[in-house]
């Protein structure tokens, strides 16, 4: 390499390094904006009563954040609650300044989960190192009346428990107006730690003020401090939003409940009557039947009467006893071998063979040891073909339940009526009215869904379908008969398949009923009957390789499983936190904290 070429190459590598250096350094400069800490978090709280006797809280928070020296944060995000125990807190931000009293820009347009998000800082500049924020705000109606004690109580989270920043030092001073201090009963409580913690912290009296202070060192992210001060019941007037009104808070509930019940029951009743009327369109007579015609394979019979989830398993056994395939015991699940596709009695049986073997040559083995998603998809398509065939063969027809539609419309009207009853209570902010409004909306939504569910036409049995169902019920009745009754019935029919001595070939008949016994959930019982017959005649079934009488019925029961593909808290509480019965995060306030 010449000296000139070497110099050009070095110059090119140097330029490339200048281009890549900022890109390689960018990830460090774009670190998570929540990745900082607080050197200190100091707060002053003053609780008093306004002219109406309602609670007023004035708060000053002084937050000292430690930001990294590189360009990561413009400032902090402080989330303040806007509701407590169903009443608006009337949050008013008085000022936001730095440590020297200079007003800082902030944006409070974002709200999330009942919080006002204060996005503090200059979007055109980055904050580095130790930075101070002083936030002053007021709230009202911060004192609640617990349901488990006859007291008024200020139960308050002094720190956001969902903060992702640790705090090296925390302190709070809690002061009270003279009349409020005089109403105190019992000792206040203090809890520290993550949400739900009952670890006590120390509230120290401040001499000469009647107030208290609390300090904590090295608070990890996600932990907080909660205080509870019990006072005489009636010390504070409660927010009008917490005052009950039966007309707006109670009346909508029965109306909405009626709507929901009607919405749920209407389609069930209407559609149920529709389907029952289809079933009653047959002859009304069930006669024991010992065989099933070839035009009614298990996948089709399952559409009329049977358990659809086991239709695929029943179809496999159906193909096996007709000698189209053979079932063999695998290590844990059965496997199938294709013998002769021409033995498939019905077109749907042919589709089933294609779903299993997809046109593979005779002798192909299908292992069911490992779930096969493609096979399951093909069998699902087979179920769809059987459903279509039920309509094409005149067994099913589509009809709409007029009764279900009418009841759903009435339910929708009742649900909207519940919403209308709750609206006046919402206008004054009553929490119960808001709840009933929500219940009315939910009931209306249920009614609307019920109406949409009722409108489509549904598959019901035709008269021919009803007679076919009765025929299948006759097959089930035959399976339930005692052995002597079954044999007597077979010998009385000329249509039964015969042996050379003229007696009915019981094994052939019993084998061909086995798939339908599976549809009726009687495969174990019928498998045992068949096993007894095999033992009586001293033969081994050719369609089930590896047959043993002891495991036969159990293998049939477990076959279907081989075809199946291997496929977060509101910590606020209306109970008291005083007298040691509370926990960290159990009160109002707290809010959230983060960076941006």
FIKOL-29309 format. One record per residue (C-alpha): residue in one letter; y, x, z. Coordinates in Angstrom, 1 decimal, always signed. Layout:
 resn      v      u      w
    A      Y      X      Z
...
***
This chain:
 resn      v      u      w
    X   +0.0   +0.0   +0.0
    X   +3.4   +1.4   -1.0
    X   +6.2   +1.8   +1.5
    X   +8.3   -0.8   -0.4
    X   +5.5   -3.4   -0.3
    X   +4.9   -2.7   +3.4
    X   +8.6   -3.2   +4.2
    X   +8.7   -6.5   +2.3
    X   +5.6   -7.7   +4.1
    X   +7.0   -6.9   +7.5
    X  +10.3   -8.6   +6.6
    X   +8.3  -11.8   +5.5
    X   +6.3  -11.8   +8.8
    X   +9.5  -11.4  +10.8
    X  +11.1  -14.4   +9.0
    X   +8.0  -16.5   +9.6
    X   +8.1  -15.6  +13.3
    X  +11.7  -16.8  +13.5
    X  +10.8  -20.1  +12.0
    X   +7.7  -20.7  +14.1
    X   +9.1  -19.5  +17.5
    X  +11.2  -22.7  +18.1
    X   +8.2  -24.9  +17.1
    X   +5.9  -23.0  +19.5
    X   +8.4  -23.3  +22.3
    X   +9.1  -27.0  +21.7
    X   +6.3  -28.4  +23.8
    X   +7.7  -26.7  +26.9
    X  +11.1  -28.1  +26.1
    X   +9.7  -31.6  +25.6
    X   +7.9  -31.8  +28.9
    X   +7.4  -35.1  +30.7
    X  +10.8  -36.4  +31.9
    X   +9.1  -37.6  +35.2
    X   +8.2  -34.0  +35.9
    X  +10.8  -33.2  +38.6
    X  +11.2  -33.6  +42.4
    X  +13.7  -34.7  +45.0
    X  +15.0  -32.2  +47.4
    X  +16.2  -35.0  +49.6
    X  +16.5  -38.8  +49.7
    X  +18.9  -40.1  +52.3
    X  +19.8  -43.8  +52.7
    X  +21.9  -46.0  +54.9
    X  +21.1  -49.7  +55.3
    X  +23.4  -52.3  +57.0
    X  +22.1  -55.8  +57.6
    X  +24.5  -58.6  +58.4
    X  +25.1  -62.3  +57.9
    X  +27.5  -63.9  +55.5
    X  +29.7  -67.0  +56.1
    X  +26.7  -69.3  +55.2
    X  +24.4  -67.5  +57.7
    X  +22.4  -65.8  +54.9
    X  +21.2  -62.2  +55.1
    X  +23.4  -59.6  +53.4
    X  +22.3  -56.0  +53.0
    X  +24.6  -53.1  +52.0
    X  +22.8  -49.9  +50.9
    X  +23.9  -46.4  +50.1
    X  +21.3  -44.0  +48.7
    X  +22.0  -40.3  +48.2
    X  +19.4  -38.7  +46.0
    X  +19.3  -35.0  +45.3
    X  +17.0  -34.2  +42.4
    X  +15.7  -30.8  +41.4
    X  +15.5  -30.7  +37.6
    X  +14.1  -27.8  +35.5
    X  +16.5  -25.3  +34.0
    X  +15.5  -26.2  +30.5
    X  +16.6  -29.3  +28.6
    X  +14.3  -32.0  +29.9
    X  +16.3  -34.6  +31.8
    X  +19.5  -36.5  +31.1
    X  +19.3  -38.0  +34.6
    X  +17.2  -40.4  +36.7
    X  +16.0  -44.0  +36.5
    X  +16.3  -46.0  +39.7
    X  +14.6  -49.4  +39.6
    X  +16.0  -52.0  +42.1
    X  +14.2  -55.3  +42.9
    X  +16.0  -58.5  +41.9
    X  +13.6  -61.0  +43.6
    X  +12.0  -61.3  +47.0
    X   +9.7  -64.0  +48.3
    X  +10.6  -66.3  +45.4
    X  +14.4  -66.0  +45.9
    X  +16.9  -64.0  +43.8
    X  +18.4  -61.1  +45.7
    X  +21.8  -61.3  +44.0
    X  +21.7  -57.6  +43.4
    X  +25.2  -56.1  +42.9
    X  +25.7  -52.4  +42.0
    X  +28.9  -51.3  +43.7
    X  +29.2  -47.8  +42.4
    X  +27.2  -44.8  +41.2
    X  +28.7  -41.4  +41.7
    X  +27.8  -37.7  +42.0
    X  +28.0  -35.7  +45.2
    X  +31.8  -35.1  +44.7
    X  +32.5  -38.8  +44.2
    X  +32.9  -38.7  +40.4
    X  +31.7  -41.9  +38.7
    X  +28.6  -41.4  +36.7
    X  +27.6  -43.4  +33.5
    X  +24.7  -45.6  +33.8
    X  +22.9  -48.3  +31.8
    X  +21.3  -51.3  +33.6
    X  +20.3  -53.4  +30.6
    X  +16.6  -52.8  +31.0
    X  +14.6  -55.0  +33.3
    X  +10.9  -54.7  +34.1
    X   +8.6  -56.7  +36.5
    X  +11.5  -58.2  +38.4
    X  +13.5  -55.0  +38.6
    X  +16.9  -53.8  +37.3
    X  +16.5  -50.4  +35.8
    X  +19.5  -48.2  +36.4
    X  +19.4  -45.4  +33.8
    X  +21.8  -42.9  +35.3
    X  +23.2  -39.9  +33.4
    X  +25.0  -38.8  +30.3
    X  +22.8  -39.3  +27.2
    X  +24.8  -36.5  +25.5
    X  +24.1  -33.9  +28.1
    X  +21.2  -32.5  +30.1
    X  +21.0  -32.2  +33.9
    X  +19.8  -28.8  +35.2
    X  +18.8  -27.7  +38.7
    X  +19.9  -29.5  +41.9
    X  +21.8  -32.7  +41.0
    X  +23.2  -35.4  +43.4
    X  +23.3  -39.1  +42.8
    X  +25.0  -41.6  +45.2
    X  +24.1  -45.2  +44.6
    X  +25.8  -48.1  +46.4
    X  +24.6  -51.7  +46.1
    X  +24.3  -54.9  +48.0
    X  +21.7  -57.7  +48.2
    X  +21.3  -61.0  +49.9
    X  +18.4  -63.1  +51.2
    X  +16.4  -60.0  +52.1
    X  +15.1  -61.6  +55.4
    X  +12.1  -63.8  +55.0
    X  +10.3  -66.3  +57.2
    X   +6.6  -65.3  +57.5
    X   +3.9  -68.0  +57.2
    X   +1.9  -66.5  +60.0
    X   +4.6  -66.2  +62.7
    X   +7.6  -68.3  +63.9
    X  +10.1  -65.5  +63.3
    X  +12.7  -64.3  +60.8
    X  +11.8  -60.8  +59.6
    X  +13.4  -58.0  +57.6
    X  +10.3  -56.4  +56.1
    X  +11.5  -53.7  +53.7
    X  +10.2  -50.8  +51.6
    X  +12.7  -48.0  +51.9
    X  +11.2  -46.0  +49.1
    X   +9.6  -46.8  +45.7
    X   +5.9  -46.6  +46.1
    X   +5.2  -46.2  +42.4
    X   +7.4  -43.1  +42.1
    X   +5.9  -40.1  +40.4
    X   +8.2  -37.6  +42.1
    X   +7.5  -36.0  +45.5
    X  +10.3  -35.9  +48.1
    X  +10.8  -32.8  +50.3
    X  +13.0  -34.6  +52.9
    X  +13.6  -38.3  +53.5
    X  +15.9  -39.9  +56.1
    X  +17.2  -43.4  +56.6
    X  +19.7  -44.9  +59.0
    X  +19.3  -48.6  +59.7
    X  +22.2  -50.5  +61.3
    X  +22.7  -54.1  +62.2
    X  +25.7  -56.5  +62.7
    X  +26.2  -57.3  +66.4
    X  +24.8  -60.9  +66.1
    X  +21.8  -59.7  +64.2
    X  +21.1  -57.0  +66.7
    X  +21.2  -59.6  +69.5
    X  +18.6  -61.7  +67.7
    X  +16.0  -58.9  +67.7
    X  +12.7  -59.7  +69.5
    X  +10.0  -57.1  +70.1
    X   +9.8  -53.6  +68.8
    X  +10.3  -52.8  +65.2
    X   +7.4  -51.4  +63.1
    X   +7.3  -48.5  +60.7
    X   +4.5  -47.6  +58.2
    X   +4.2  -44.5  +56.0
    X   +1.9  -43.5  +53.1
    X   +0.6  -45.1  +49.9
    X   +0.6  -48.8  +49.3
    X   -1.7  -50.5  +51.9
    X   -1.5  -47.6  +54.5
    X   -1.2  -48.6  +58.1
    X   -0.2  -45.1  +59.3
    X   +2.6  -45.5  +61.8
    X   +5.9  -43.6  +61.5
    X   +8.6  -43.2  +64.2
    X  +11.8  -45.2  +64.3
    X  +14.3  -43.4  +66.6
    X  +17.1  -45.4  +68.2
    X  +20.6  -44.2  +67.3
    X  +22.6  -44.0  +70.6
    X  +25.5  -46.3  +70.9
    X  +24.9  -48.2  +67.6
    X  +21.9  -50.4  +68.2
    X  +20.5  -49.0  +65.0
    X  +17.5  -46.8  +64.1
    X  +16.7  -43.8  +62.1
    X  +13.5  -42.5  +60.4
    X  +12.7  -39.2  +58.8
    X   +9.7  -37.9  +56.9
    X   +9.0  -34.5  +55.4
    X   +7.1  -33.6  +52.2
    X   +6.4  -37.2  +50.9
    X   +4.0  -37.0  +48.0
    X   +4.5  -39.1  +44.8
    X   +3.3  -42.6  +45.2
    X   +3.9  -42.8  +49.0
    X   +6.6  -44.6  +50.8
    X   +8.1  -45.8  +54.1
    X   +8.2  -49.4  +55.1
    X  +10.0  -51.0  +58.2
    X   +9.7  -54.4  +59.8
    X  +12.2  -55.9  +62.2
    X  +11.3  -59.2  +63.9
    X  +14.1  -61.6  +64.9
    X  +14.4  -65.1  +66.4
    X  +13.4  -67.8  +64.0
    X  +16.5  -69.3  +62.4
    X  +18.6  -66.2  +62.8
    X  +19.3  -66.3  +59.1
    X  +19.6  -69.3  +56.7
    X  +17.1  -69.1  +53.9
    X  +18.0  -69.2  +50.3
    X  +18.1  -72.7  +48.7
    X  +15.5  -71.4  +46.3
    X  +13.1  -71.3  +49.3
    X  +13.7  -74.9  +50.3
    X  +11.0  -77.3  +49.2
    X  +11.6  -80.3  +47.1
    X   +8.6  -82.6  +46.6
    X   +9.8  -84.1  +43.4
    X  +10.1  -80.8  +41.6
    X   +7.6  -78.7  +43.7
    X   +4.7  -81.2  +44.3
    X   +4.8  -84.0  +41.8
    X   +4.1  -81.9  +38.7
    X   +0.9  -80.6  +40.2
    X   -1.1  -83.8  +40.0
    X   +0.3  -84.5  +36.6
    X   -0.5  -81.1  +35.4
    X   -3.9  -81.3  +37.0
    X   -4.6  -84.6  +35.3
    X   -3.6  -83.0  +32.0
    X   -5.8  -80.0  +32.5
    X   -8.9  -82.1  +33.5
    X   -8.3  -84.4  +30.6
    X   -7.8  -81.5  +28.3
    X  -11.1  -79.8  +29.4
    X  -13.1  -83.0  +29.8
    X  -11.9  -84.8  +26.7
    X  -13.5  -82.5  +24.1
    X  -16.6  -82.0  +26.3
    X  -17.0  -85.8  +26.6
    X  -16.0  -86.7  +23.0
    X  -18.0  -83.9  +21.3
    X  -20.9  -84.5  +23.7
    X  -21.0  -88.2  +22.7
    X  -20.8  -87.3  +19.1
    X  -23.8  -84.9  +19.3
    X  -25.7  -87.4  +21.4
    X  -25.1  -90.1  +18.8
    X  -26.6  -87.8  +16.2
    X  -29.7  -87.2  +18.3
    X  -30.2  -90.9  +18.8
    X  -30.2  -91.6  +15.1
    X  -33.9  -90.8  +14.9
    X  -36.9  -93.1  +15.5
    X  -36.6  -92.6  +19.3
    X  -40.3  -91.8  +19.5
    X  -41.8  -88.4  +20.4
    X  -45.5  -87.9  +19.4
    X  -47.4  -84.8  +20.2
    X  -47.7  -82.6  +17.1
    X  -50.1  -79.7  +16.7
    X  -48.6  -77.9  +13.7
    X  -45.2  -77.3  +12.1
    X  -44.7  -77.6   +8.3
    X  -43.9  -74.4   +6.4
    X  -40.5  -75.8   +5.4
    X  -39.4  -75.5   +9.1
    X  -39.5  -71.8   +9.9
    X  -38.3  -70.8  +13.4
    X  -34.8  -69.7  +12.3
    X  -34.3  -73.2  +10.9
    X  -36.0  -74.9  +13.8
    X  -33.6  -73.1  +16.2
    X  -30.7  -74.8  +14.4
    X  -32.2  -78.2  +15.2
    X  -33.8  -77.7  +18.6
    X  -34.4  -74.4  +20.4
    X  -32.9  -71.3  +21.8
    X  -30.9  -69.6  +19.0
    X  -30.7  -66.2  +20.8
    X  -34.5  -65.8  +20.5
    X  -34.8  -67.2  +17.0
    X  -35.1  -63.7  +15.5
    X  -38.0  -62.7  +17.8
    X  -39.7  -66.0  +17.0
    X  -39.2  -65.4  +13.3
    X  -40.9  -62.0  +13.6
    X  -43.9  -63.4  +15.3
    X  -43.9  -66.3  +12.7
    X  -44.1  -63.7   +9.9
    X  -46.8  -61.7  +11.8
    X  -49.1  -64.7  +12.4
    X  -48.8  -65.5   +8.6
    X  -49.9  -61.9   +7.9
    X  -46.6  -60.9   +6.2
    X  -46.0  -58.2   +8.8
    X  -47.9  -56.7  +11.7
    X  -46.5  -56.0  +15.2
    X  -47.6  -52.9  +17.0
    X  -46.8  -51.7  +20.5
    X  -44.4  -48.7  +20.6
    X  -43.6  -46.4  +23.5
    X  -41.3  -49.0  +25.1
    X  -40.6  -51.6  +22.4
    X  -42.6  -53.2  +19.6
    X  -42.5  -51.9  +16.0
    X  -43.1  -53.8  +12.8
    X  -45.1  -52.9   +9.7
    X  -44.6  -54.7   +6.3
    X  -48.0  -56.0   +5.0
    X  -47.5  -58.5   +2.2
    X  -44.1  -60.2   +1.5
    X  -45.8  -62.9   -0.6
    X  -47.2  -64.4   +2.5
    X  -43.8  -65.6   +3.6
    X  -44.1  -69.4   +3.6
    X  -40.4  -70.4   +3.1
    X  -37.4  -69.0   +1.4
    X  -35.8  -68.4   +4.8
    X  -38.9  -66.4   +5.7
    X  -38.3  -64.3   +2.6
    X  -34.7  -63.7   +3.7
    X  -36.0  -62.6   +7.1
    X  -38.3  -60.1   +5.6
    X  -35.5  -58.7   +3.5
    X  -33.3  -58.5   +6.6
    X  -36.0  -56.5   +8.4
    X  -37.1  -54.2   +5.6
    X  -34.3  -54.5   +3.0
    X  -36.8  -54.4   +0.1
    X  -38.8  -51.5   +1.4
    X  -42.4  -51.0   +0.0
    X  -45.5  -52.4   +1.7
    X  -46.6  -50.2   +4.5
    X  -43.0  -49.4   +5.7
    X  -42.7  -49.3   +9.5
    X  -39.6  -50.5  +11.4
    X  -39.2  -48.9  +14.8
    X  -37.4  -51.0  +17.4
    X  -37.4  -48.3  +20.1
    X  -33.7  -47.6  +19.5
    X  -31.2  -50.4  +19.0
    X  -30.2  -50.8  +15.3
    X  -26.7  -52.1  +14.7
    X  -27.3  -52.5  +10.9
    X  -30.5  -54.5  +11.6
    X  -28.7  -56.8  +14.1
    X  -25.9  -57.4  +11.5
    X  -28.5  -58.4   +8.9
    X  -30.3  -60.7  +11.4
    X  -26.9  -62.3  +12.2
    X  -26.4  -63.0   +8.6
    X  -29.9  -64.5   +8.5
    X  -28.8  -66.9  +11.3
    X  -25.9  -67.9   +9.1
    X  -28.2  -68.6   +6.2
    X  -30.3  -70.8   +8.4
    X  -27.2  -72.7   +9.4
    X  -26.2  -73.3   +5.8
    X  -29.8  -74.3   +4.9
    X  -29.8  -77.0   +7.7
    X  -26.9  -78.6   +5.8
    X  -28.4  -78.1   +2.4
    X  -31.7  -79.7   +3.5
    X  -29.9  -82.7   +4.9
    X  -30.6  -81.9   +8.6
    X  -27.0  -81.4   +9.7
    X  -23.6  -83.0   +8.7
    X  -20.1  -82.4   +9.9
    X  -18.1  -85.0  +11.8
    X  -15.0  -85.1  +14.0
    X  -14.8  -86.7  +17.5
    X  -12.0  -89.2  +17.4
    X  -12.3  -89.8  +21.2
    X  -11.8  -86.0  +21.9
    X   -8.7  -86.0  +19.7
    X   -7.2  -89.0  +21.5
    X   -7.9  -87.6  +25.0
    X   -6.5  -84.2  +24.0
    X   -3.2  -85.9  +22.8
    X   -2.9  -87.8  +26.1
    X   -3.5  -84.5  +28.0
    X   -0.8  -82.7  +26.0
    X   +1.7  -85.5  +26.8
    X   +0.9  -85.3  +30.5
    X   +1.2  -81.5  +30.5
    X   +4.7  -81.7  +28.9
    X   +5.6  -84.4  +31.5
    X   +4.7  -81.9  +34.3
    X   +7.0  -79.3  +32.7
    X   +9.9  -81.8  +32.5
    X   +9.4  -82.7  +36.2
    X   +9.7  -79.0  +37.2
    X  +12.8  -78.2  +35.2
    X  +15.4  -79.6  +37.8
    X  +13.9  -77.4  +40.5
    X  +14.0  -74.4  +38.3
    X  +17.7  -74.9  +37.8
    X  +18.3  -74.0  +41.5
    X  +15.7  -71.2  +41.5
    X  +13.1  -72.9  +43.7
    X   +9.9  -70.7  +43.6
    X   +7.6  -73.7  +43.9
    X   +9.3  -75.4  +41.0
    X   +8.9  -72.3  +39.0
    X   +5.2  -72.3  +39.9
    X   +4.8  -75.9  +38.9
    X   +6.6  -75.3  +35.7
    X   +4.1  -72.5  +34.9
    X   +1.2  -74.8  +35.9
    X   +2.7  -77.5  +33.5
    X   +2.9  -74.9  +30.7
    X   -0.6  -73.8  +31.3
    X   -1.9  -77.4  +31.4
    X   +0.0  -78.0  +28.1
    X   -1.4  -74.9  +26.6
    X   -4.9  -76.0  +27.6
    X   -4.3  -79.4  +26.2
    X   -3.0  -77.9  +22.9
    X   -6.1  -75.7  +22.7
    X   -8.3  -78.7  +23.4
    X   -6.6  -80.6  +20.6
    X   -7.1  -77.7  +18.2
    X  -10.8  -77.5  +19.3
    X  -11.2  -81.3  +18.8
    X   -9.8  -81.4  +15.3
    X  -12.4  -79.5  +13.3
    X  -15.5  -81.4  +12.2
    X  -18.7  -80.3  +14.0
    X  -22.3  -80.1  +13.0
    X  -24.3  -83.1  +14.2
    X  -27.8  -84.2  +13.3
    X  -28.3  -86.6  +10.4
    X  -31.0  -89.3  +10.7
    X  -33.4  -86.9   +9.0
    X  -32.3  -84.1  +11.3
    X  -32.8  -86.3  +14.3
    X  -36.4  -87.1  +13.2
    X  -37.0  -83.4  +12.6
    X  -35.8  -82.7  +16.2
    X  -38.2  -85.4  +17.5
    X  -41.0  -83.7  +15.6
    X  -40.2  -80.4  +17.2
    X  -40.1  -82.1  +20.6
    X  -43.6  -83.4  +19.8
    X  -44.7  -79.8  +19.2
    X  -43.3  -78.8  +22.6
    X  -45.2  -81.8  +24.1
    X  -48.4  -80.5  +22.5
    X  -47.9  -77.1  +24.0
    X  -47.5  -78.7  +27.4
    X  -50.8  -80.5  +27.1
    X  -53.8  -79.5  +29.1
    X  -56.4  -77.5  +27.1
    X  -58.9  -80.3  +27.0
    X  -56.3  -82.7  +25.7
    X  -55.3  -80.2  +23.0
    X  -58.9  -79.6  +21.8
    X  -59.6  -83.4  +21.8
    X  -56.5  -84.0  +19.7
    X  -57.4  -81.2  +17.2
    X  -60.9  -82.6  +16.7
    X  -59.5  -86.0  +15.9
    X  -57.4  -84.8  +13.0
    X  -58.7  -84.1   +9.5
    X  -55.7  -81.9   +8.7
    X  -56.6  -79.2  +11.2
    X  -57.7  -75.9   +9.6
    X  -61.5  -75.8   +9.9
    X  -64.2  -73.1  +10.4
    X  -67.4  -73.1   +8.4
    X  -69.1  -75.2  +11.0
    X  -66.5  -77.9  +10.7
    X  -64.7  -77.3  +14.0
    X  -61.0  -76.8  +14.2
    X  -59.9  -73.1  +13.9
    X  -58.1  -73.2  +17.3
    X  -56.9  -69.6  +17.1
    X  -55.1  -70.0  +13.8
    X  -53.4  -73.1  +15.1
    X  -52.5  -71.6  +18.4
    X  -51.1  -68.5  +16.7
    X  -48.9  -70.5  +14.4
    X  -47.4  -72.5  +17.4
    X  -46.6  -69.3  +19.3
    X  -43.2  -68.7  +17.5
    X  -42.1  -72.3  +18.4
    X  -43.3  -71.8  +22.0
    X  -40.9  -68.8  +22.1
    X  -38.1  -71.2  +20.9
    X  -38.8  -73.5  +23.8
    X  -38.9  -70.6  +26.3
    X  -42.6  -71.1  +26.8
    X  -43.9  -67.8  +25.2
    X  -45.4  -66.4  +28.4
    X  -47.4  -69.5  +29.1
    X  -48.5  -70.0  +25.5
    X  -49.3  -66.3  +25.2
    X  -51.6  -66.6  +28.1
    X  -53.3  -69.6  +26.5
    X  -53.8  -67.6  +23.3
    X  -55.1  -64.6  +25.2
    X  -57.7  -66.8  +26.8
    X  -58.8  -68.1  +23.4
    X  -59.0  -64.6  +22.0
    X  -61.2  -63.6  +24.9
    X  -63.3  -66.7  +24.5
    X  -64.0  -66.0  +20.8
    X  -64.3  -62.3  +21.4
    X  -61.7  -61.3  +18.7
    X  -58.6  -59.1  +18.5
    X  -55.6  -60.5  +16.7
    X  -55.0  -58.7  +13.4
    X  -51.3  -59.4  +13.4
    X  -50.7  -57.6  +16.8
    X  -52.0  -54.0  +16.7
    X  -52.5  -52.6  +20.2
    X  -53.2  -56.0  +21.7
    X  -54.3  -56.1  +25.4
    X  -54.7  -59.4  +27.1
    X  -52.9  -58.1  +30.2
    X  -49.6  -57.2  +28.5
    X  -49.6  -59.7  +25.7
    X  -47.4  -62.3  +27.2
    X  -45.0  -59.8  +28.7
    X  -44.6  -58.0  +25.3
    X  -43.6  -61.3  +23.7
    X  -41.0  -62.0  +26.4
    X  -39.4  -58.6  +26.0
    X  -39.3  -58.4  +22.2
    X  -35.8  -59.9  +21.8
    X  -34.2  -57.2  +24.0
    X  -35.2  -54.6  +21.4
    X  -32.9  -56.2  +18.8
    X  -29.7  -56.1  +20.9
    X  -27.3  -53.2  +20.2
    X  -27.3  -50.6  +22.8
    X  -22.9  -52.5  +23.2
    X   -5.4  -53.8  +37.8
    X   -1.4  -55.1  +42.5
    X   +1.6  -56.9  +43.8
    X   +2.0  -55.4  +47.3
    X   +4.6  -57.9  +48.5
    X   +3.3  -60.2  +51.2
    X   +4.6  -63.4  +52.8
    X   +2.9  -62.5  +56.1
    X   +4.7  -60.5  +58.7
    X   +4.6  -56.7  +59.1
    X   +5.8  -56.7  +62.7
    X   +3.8  -56.0  +65.8
    X   +1.5  -53.6  +64.0
    X   +0.3  -56.1  +61.4
    X   +1.9  -54.7  +58.3
    X   +1.4  -51.8  +56.0
    X   +3.2  -49.4  +53.7
    X   +4.5  -51.2  +50.6
    X   +4.0  -54.7  +52.2
    X   +7.7  -55.6  +52.3
    X  +10.5  -56.3  +49.8
    X  +12.7  -53.6  +48.2
    X  +11.4  -50.2  +47.2
    X  +11.7  -50.6  +43.5
    X  +10.9  -47.6  +41.3
    X  +12.0  -44.2  +40.4
    X  +11.6  -41.9  +37.4
    X  +13.5  -39.7  +35.0
    X  +14.8  -39.9  +31.4
***
